[in-house]
Amino acid sequence: MKKSIFFLILMLTVLGQRSFAQKFGYIDTEFITSKMPEYKQVQGKIDQMTKQWIQEISSKNEEVAKLEREYKLEELLLTEDLRQQRLSIIRQKDNEARSFQNKIFGAEGELFKFKQAALKPVLDEVSKAVEKVVRQKRLDFLFDKANDGLAMIYTNPVHDYSDYVLEELGLELDPNLVDKATDKSKPVKEN
């Protein structure tokens, strides 16, 4: 009697584990987006805008530095009222430069908004491809290896679905390349 109960519990445990098995997988969005020409174009626009804003901020900071140098040279010759006026102008220009910098590069700044708007169509395309792959492969969970919130100490390349997402996007891997980040390699055909 005890043996039959033991075998019944063992059988239910084994069957229960199989019926509740979940399929996991991961992708690397950095790897996927690096293969997308649209992403490269958007990244180029972002870099161009960033350089332009950096130049504007740099010119504002140079203007403040110039005013400070001029003030230091003339400080001894100025009356107290003129000193206060010049210092006030320098502080005002410095505050304007800092304010502009925060407006552009702050947490909710123009750069953040520009990136968000520019990358949305590309990320939407990746998201649609991911949804198709998840449905086709019947995955329960799919993690993003590139995301800072998920740290993977070891990953089995068998569960990397980045290639499927690239395929779904209509993009191909260069067969001569080896991706060290995911330890994927495709053999080169010898003629």
C-alpha positions in Angstrom: 0.0 0.0 0.0 2.8 2.5 0.9 4.6 1.6 -2.3 1.6 2.3 -4.5 1.0 5.7 -2.8 4.7 6.5 -3.2 4.6 5.6 -6.9 1.3 7.5 -7.4 2.9 10.7 -5.8 6.1 10.2 -7.8 4.1 9.9 -11.0 1.9 12.9 -10.3 5.0 15.0 -9.5 6.7 14.0 -12.7 3.6 14.5 -14.8 2.9 17.8 -13.0 6.3 19.2 -13.7 6.0 18.4 -17.4 2.5 19.9 -17.7 3.7 23.1 -16.0 7.0 23.4 -17.8 7.6 26.9 -19.1 9.7 27.8 -22.1 12.3 30.6 -21.6 14.4 32.4 -24.1 16.3 35.6 -24.5 17.3 38.1 -27.2 19.9 40.8 -27.4 18.2 44.0 -28.6 21.6 45.8 -28.9 22.7 43.1 -31.3 19.4 43.2 -33.2 19.3 46.9 -33.6 23.0 47.0 -34.6 22.0 45.0 -37.7 19.1 47.3 -38.6 19.9 50.1 -41.2 17.0 52.2 -39.9 18.5 52.2 -36.4 21.9 53.2 -37.8 20.2 56.2 -39.6 18.4 57.3 -36.5 21.5 57.0 -34.4 23.3 59.1 -37.0 20.7 61.8 -36.7 20.8 61.6 -32.9 24.6 62.0 -33.0 24.4 64.9 -35.4 21.9 66.7 -33.1 24.0 66.0 -30.0 27.1 67.5 -31.7 25.1 70.6 -32.7 23.8 71.1 -29.1 27.3 70.5 -27.6 28.7 73.2 -29.9 25.9 75.6 -28.8 26.6 74.9 -25.1 30.4 75.2 -25.7 29.9 78.6 -27.3 27.8 79.8 -24.4 30.5 78.5 -21.9 33.2 80.2 -24.0 31.3 83.5 -23.8 31.1 83.2 -20.0 34.8 82.4 -19.8 35.6 85.4 -22.1 33.5 87.7 -19.8 35.3 86.4 -16.8 38.7 87.0 -18.3 37.8 90.5 -19.3 36.5 91.2 -15.8 39.7 89.9 -14.2 41.8 92.2 -16.5 39.7 95.3 -15.7 38.7 94.5 -12.1 41.1 96.9 -10.5 40.1 99.8 -12.7 36.3 99.3 -12.2 34.2 101.1 -9.6 32.2 99.0 -7.1 29.0 99.5 -9.1 30.6 98.5 -12.4 32.1 95.4 -10.7 28.7 94.4 -9.4 27.1 94.9 -12.8 29.8 92.8 -14.6 29.6 90.1 -12.0 25.8 90.1 -12.4 26.1 89.8 -16.2 28.6 86.9 -15.8 26.3 85.1 -13.4 23.3 85.7 -15.7 25.2 84.3 -18.7 26.5 81.4 -16.7 23.0 80.6 -15.5 21.7 80.8 -19.0 24.4 78.4 -20.2 23.6 75.9 -17.4 19.8 76.2 -18.0 20.3 75.6 -21.7 22.4 72.5 -20.9 19.8 71.1 -18.5 17.1 71.9 -21.1 18.9 69.8 -23.7 20.7 67.1 -21.7 18.5 66.9 -18.6 16.5 63.8 -17.5 13.5 65.1 -19.5 15.5 67.2 -21.9 15.3 67.7 -25.6 17.8 65.0 -26.3 15.7 62.4 -24.4 12.6 63.5 -26.2 14.3 63.4 -29.6 15.7 59.9 -29.0 12.3 58.7 -27.8 10.5 60.0 -30.9 13.2 58.9 -33.4 13.6 55.4 -32.0 9.9 54.6 -31.5 9.3 53.3 -35.1 12.4 51.1 -35.0 11.6 49.7 -31.5 8.0 49.1 -32.6 9.2 47.1 -35.5 11.4 45.0 -33.3 8.6 44.6 -30.8 6.3 43.2 -33.6 9.0 40.8 -34.7 9.5 39.7 -31.1 5.8 39.0 -30.7 5.8 36.8 -33.8 8.8 34.8 -32.7 7.3 34.3 -29.2 4.1 33.0 -30.7 5.9 30.8 -33.2 8.3 29.3 -30.7 5.6 29.1 -28.0 7.7 30.8 -25.4 6.5 31.7 -22.0 9.2 34.2 -21.2 11.7 36.1 -23.3 14.3 38.2 -21.7 16.4 41.0 -23.1 20.0 40.3 -22.5 21.0 43.9 -23.4 18.7 45.4 -20.7 20.5 46.7 -17.6 17.7 45.3 -15.4 18.6 41.7 -16.3 22.0 40.4 -15.5 22.8 37.0 -16.9 25.8 35.2 -15.6 25.5 32.3 -18.0 23.4 32.0 -21.1 23.0 28.9 -23.2 23.2 30.0 -26.9 20.5 27.4 -27.7 17.9 29.8 -26.1 19.1 32.9 -28.0 16.3 33.9 -30.4 18.0 37.0 -31.7 18.6 35.3 -35.1 14.9 34.5 -35.4 14.0 38.2 -34.7 16.5 39.3 -37.3 15.0 36.8 -39.8 11.5 38.1 -39.0 12.8 41.6 -39.7 14.2 40.4 -43.1 17.8 41.0 -42.0 20.6 38.5 -42.5 23.8 37.9 -40.5 27.1 38.1 -42.2 28.2 34.4 -42.3 31.9 35.4 -41.9 31.3 37.2 -38.6 31.6 35.8 -35.2 29.6 37.5 -32.5 31.6 37.2 -29.3 28.9 38.5 -27.1 26.6 35.6 -27.8 29.3 33.1 -28.8 27.6 32.5 -32.1 29.7 31.5 -35.1 28.7 30.3 -38.5 31.2 28.2 -40.4 32.7 29.6 -43.5 32.0 27.4 -46.5 35.1 26.2 -48.3 35.0 25.8 -52.0 
